Amino acid sequence: MTETLFENAQWLVGAIARGLAARGGEGVERVLERLSEQPVNRSSFHAPVPTQLPVLRNFAECTAETMLIDADLAAAIAAVADHLQWRQSAGYNDTVLGEGFLDNYGWSQIIGPHGFFPGGDFLLGLIMLGPYHHYRDHYHPAPELYWPLTGPSQWKRGAGGFEMKSAGATIWHEPFVVHATRTTGQPLLAVWCWTSDTLIPAKLVEA
């Protein structure tokens, strides 16, 4: 089982790299460069302790929708689905983010201390947000890429308004840029990546 999981984790990292390279976009080259520097070999592999969150009720639907934009990636995600450690950011709660937010939010790491490979000041993972929820304005020093695998979803960057993004788009945030995400009737599954300065967590903008 461990060897199979290692191979599937490598497959997932490769599928993300291939998918991003095929799409391009702002920040993608930086992500791929940093990704190429990460050890994803057998000696660095570690099987995380799997955890579940309520938002995963949407996971099968989202994985199936991912087939429409990247069948290889969808299959790789499905292959490791039962082994992901799903988490929520410290300090996030329904009081500050809205009723039901915690039941509709979670993230996991593929590369990072809670993932399959440790990474070096680099995080790569998946994030989920349930329908009709708002991950409100926040910022962090880490440059960040999102690759929505489902959609459409709404994205805001800086002082601008929300823009609708289709599944397969790539969204780049420079360090400390305030940004936010909203879903409509469809849940969101996205690849996310922090390319550096990963030790400082995101901070919500005070309402």
C-alpha positions as semicolon CSV with decimal commas, in nm:
position;residue;x (nm);y (nm);z (nm)
1;M;0,000;0,000;0,000
2;T;0,278;0,247;0,091
3;E;0,458;0,195;-0,241
4;T;0,133;0,238;-0,434
5;L;0,052;0,555;-0,241
6;F;0,400;0,692;-0,311
7;E;0,355;0,626;-0,683
8;N;0,011;0,787;-0,679
9;A;0,142;1,092;-0,493
10;Q;0,416;1,130;-0,755
11;W;0,152;1,090;-1,024
12;L;-0,054;1,372;-0,869
13;V;0,242;1,610;-0,852
14;G;0,327;1,530;-1,213
15;A;-0,033;1,574;-1,328
16;I;-0,048;1,919;-1,167
17;A;0,281;2,020;-1,328
18;R;0,172;1,897;-1,671
19;G;-0,167;2,063;-1,643
20;L;-0,025;2,399;-1,539
21;A;0,244;2,387;-1,809
22;A;-0,025;2,327;-2,072
23;R;-0,230;2,628;-1,954
24;G;0,031;2,886;-1,862
25;G;-0,071;3,221;-1,719
26;E;0,067;3,472;-1,472
27;G;0,280;3,308;-1,203
28;V;0,272;2,960;-1,355
29;E;0,636;2,968;-1,463
30;R;0,743;3,061;-1,111
31;V;0,535;2,779;-0,964
32;L;0,680;2,524;-1,205
33;E;1,034;2,642;-1,137
34;R;0,989;2,607;-0,761
35;L;0,808;2,278;-0,803
36;S;1,100;2,137;-1,002
37;E;1,326;2,210;-0,701
38;Q;1,119;2,000;-0,457
39;P;1,226;1,644;-0,374
40;V;0,939;1,410;-0,458
41;N;1,137;1,087;-0,430
42;R;1,092;0,778;-0,218
43;S;1,327;0,893;0,057
44;S;1,130;1,215;0,110
45;F;0,785;1,051;0,097
46;H;0,568;1,040;0,407
47;A;0,210;0,914;0,427
48;P;0,002;1,178;0,610
49;V;-0,259;1,082;0,869
50;P;-0,587;1,117;0,675
51;T;-0,857;1,345;0,813
52;Q;-1,207;1,431;0,697
53;L;-1,408;1,754;0,700
54;P;-1,777;1,825;0,628
55;V;-1,696;2,003;0,299
56;L;-1,581;1,669;0,156
57;R;-1,945;1,581;0,091
58;N;-1,879;1,774;-0,233
59;F;-1,551;1,600;-0,315
60;A;-1,680;1,325;-0,544
61;E;-1,884;1,577;-0,744
62;C;-1,584;1,807;-0,779
63;T;-1,350;1,528;-0,884
64;A;-1,597;1,417;-1,148
65;E;-1,621;1,775;-1,279
66;T;-1,241;1,795;-1,293
67;M;-1,255;1,519;-1,556
68;L;-1,392;1,777;-1,798
69;I;-1,077;1,989;-1,789
70;D;-0,803;1,735;-1,708
71;A;-0,886;1,365;-1,693
72;D;-0,535;1,266;-1,584
73;L;-0,543;1,508;-1,291
74;A;-0,890;1,395;-1,187
75;A;-0,777;1,032;-1,183
76;A;-0,464;1,120;-0,983
77;I;-0,670;1,310;-0,725
78;A;-0,910;1,017;-0,692
79;A;-0,617;0,780;-0,639
80;V;-0,501;0,964;-0,324
81;A;-0,839;1,092;-0,203
82;D;-0,861;0,861;0,098
83;H;-0,512;0,958;0,217
84;L;-0,533;1,339;0,224
85;Q;-0,512;1,525;0,553
86;W;-0,780;1,794;0,537
87;R;-0,733;2,096;0,761
88;Q;-0,868;2,443;0,839
89;S;-0,670;2,757;0,916
90;A;-0,631;2,849;1,282
91;G;-0,853;3,136;1,387
92;Y;-1,111;3,081;1,114
93;N;-1,465;3,044;1,247
94;D;-1,825;3,110;1,155
95;T;-1,834;3,429;1,360
96;V;-1,581;3,606;1,138
97;L;-1,646;3,425;0,809
98;G;-2,020;3,369;0,815
99;E;-2,262;3,104;0,929
100;G;-2,176;2,758;0,800
101;F;-1,831;2,855;0,670
102;L;-1,640;2,585;0,857
103;D;-1,877;2,319;0,725
104;N;-1,793;2,438;0,374
105;Y;-1,419;2,498;0,382
106;G;-1,100;2,299;0,402
107;W;-0,756;2,252;0,251
108;S;-0,499;1,977;0,221
109;Q;-0,133;1,966;0,130
110;I;0,033;1,749;-0,132
111;I;0,373;1,907;-0,074
112;G;0,427;2,057;0,270
113;P;0,454;1,942;0,632
114;H;0,105;1,788;0,622
115;G;0,143;1,636;0,276
116;F;0,319;1,349;0,103
117;F;0,647;1,534;0,049
118;P;0,789;1,794;0,291
119;G;0,887;2,068;0,049
120;G;1,133;2,350;0,110
121;D;0,953;2,680;0,173
122;F;0,697;2,563;-0,081
123;L;0,339;2,441;-0,039
124;L;0,115;2,268;-0,292
125;G;-0,229;2,135;-0,221
126;L;-0,603;2,132;-0,278
127;I;-0,868;2,364;-0,136
128;M;-1,247;2,326;-0,123
129;L;-1,524;2,579;-0,069
130;G;-1,890;2,480;-0,065
131;P;-2,166;2,649;-0,266
132;Y;-2,276;3,004;-0,180
133;H;-1,986;3,083;0,049
134;H;-1,745;3,375;0,070
135;Y;-1,381;3,338;0,169
136;R;-1,348;3,703;0,246
137;D;-1,058;3,946;0,205
138;H;-0,726;3,813;0,332
139;Y;-0,356;3,843;0,252
140;H;-0,018;3,683;0,323
141;P;0,348;3,731;0,228
142;A;0,354;3,413;0,019
143;P;0,308;3,453;-0,357
144;E;0,012;3,231;-0,444
145;L;-0,139;3,052;-0,741
146;Y;-0,490;2,909;-0,761
147;W;-0,601;2,674;-1,035
148;P;-0,979;2,620;-1,005
149;L;-1,078;2,274;-1,124
150;T;-1,452;2,341;-1,096
151;G;-1,658;2,647;-1,161
152;P;-1,750;2,905;-1,238
153;S;-1,636;3,087;-0,923
154;Q;-1,575;3,451;-0,837
155;W;-1,234;3,598;-0,755
156;K;-1,132;3,942;-0,629
157;R;-0,780;4,084;-0,626
158;G;-0,667;4,415;-0,480
159;A;-0,911;4,705;-0,504
160;G;-1,100;4,554;-0,797
161;G;-1,435;4,383;-0,791
162;F;-1,515;4,016;-0,824
163;E;-1,453;3,851;-1,161
164;M;-1,610;3,526;-1,274
165;K;-1,352;3,257;-1,354
166;S;-1,421;2,933;-1,533
167;A;-1,282;2,595;-1,437
168;G;-0,926;2,566;-1,567
169;A;-0,833;2,933;-1,525
170;T;-0,522;3,026;-1,326
171;I;-0,520;3,309;-1,069
172;W;-0,202;3,465;-0,932
173;H;-0,159;3,676;-0,619
174;E;0,160;3,870;-0,550
175;P;0,276;3,899;-0,186
176;F;0,043;4,092;0,047
177;V;-0,220;4,149;-0,222
178;V;-0,565;4,138;-0,062
179;H;-0,786;3,880;-0,230
180;A;-1,112;3,693;-0,182
181;T;-1,315;3,410;-0,335
182;R;-1,689;3,347;-0,366
183;T;-1,882;3,047;-0,490
184;T;-2,226;3,046;-0,644
185;G;-2,431;2,729;-0,685
186;Q;-2,135;2,498;-0,746
187;P;-1,871;2,387;-0,496
188;L;-1,511;2,482;-0,565
189;L;-1,214;2,246;-0,583
190;A;-0,886;2,415;-0,670
191;V;-0,514;2,348;-0,670
192;W;-0,329;2,607;-0,462
193;C;0,041;2,683;-0,427
194;W;0,257;2,909;-0,210
195;T;0,598;2,949;-0,370
196;S;0,791;3,108;-0,078
197;D;0,748;3,275;0,265
198;T;0,523;2,991;0,368
199;L;0,566;3,009;0,746
200;I;0,347;3,316;0,794
201;P;-0,026;3,231;0,774
202;A;-0,297;3,423;0,595
203;K;-0,451;3,714;0,782
204;L;-0,812;3,821;0,738
205;V;-0,878;4,187;0,671
206;E;-1,084;4,336;0,952
207;A;-1,440;4,405;0,842
